[in-house]
Amino acid sequence: MSEGPTGGAPDTAGGMMLTSLVEPPCTLIPAGWFMMGCEAGRDEEKPVHRVWVDAFEMAVVQVRNRDWSAFIEATGHPAPKFWNDPDVNQPEQPVVAVTWVEAAKYCDWLSRLTRRHYRLPTEAEWEHAALGGRERALYPWGDTPPDAWPEYVARWTGEVRGPLPAGQGTPNPYGVYDLSENVHEWCADWFDRNYYATSPERNPRGPATGERRASRGGSWRHMIKVSRCTARASIPPVFQYADYGFRVARDCMVDC
């Protein structure tokens, strides 16, 4: 079901091959209640509030350069900033310097290609996935500080010039890799630091409008390269940073 640069009719044989190359492995994030936010965190993480998230599926790895390359070839979309920088352009590294707008376009393209509904995760979905069923855990691995967590030390000690290949290390209890580290991940929501005070209880999707889009997770460029599960961030949706990428989510095909 490949489509031409202008989004023409699918080509079945070529499309099947393209789909097999870019359709991401996903894992089920089960429906459930959780306590969103952190009373010991920053102001925008408060108040802690009870949230229900419907079941959905999340990509086990961040979108990689090889995935983005398929998108470029299929659609004629321009390459992102830093595409030729060897520190960040290796095939298995997460793609970086992609705007929120471009990430949304990628999801739309992937949806048309696969006939599944791909999208960016909401902040609530992302946090629910990062916690991995461990209520109020500080990090995807638990409460151990990063500098005392052997895998973090092994991954991030020494000179760091770019993100690591996606999918290394140990996944969280839901089977998702690199949550809270490697690159910041765009979320679907507009960002409002006071949103938690008025957030709906079920499937919150952020405010209707805004100037900045929400993001979650840590970054290879920071001194501490992992963020807490509840930590929130945001930048304008057209910004291109070398430590900003994304991962996709998709709706379940049947009730799950």
PyMOL commands that set and color helices and strands:
alter all, ss='L'
color gray80, all
select helices_A, chain A and resi 12-22+43-45+65-75+100-114+123-131+146-148+150-156+195-197
alter helices_A, ss='H'
color red, helices_A
select strands_A, chain A and resi 26-29+32-36+49-53+56-59+118-119+184-190+213-216+233-235+244-245+249-250
alter strands_A, ss='S'
color yellow, strands_A
deselect
rebuild
show_as cartoon
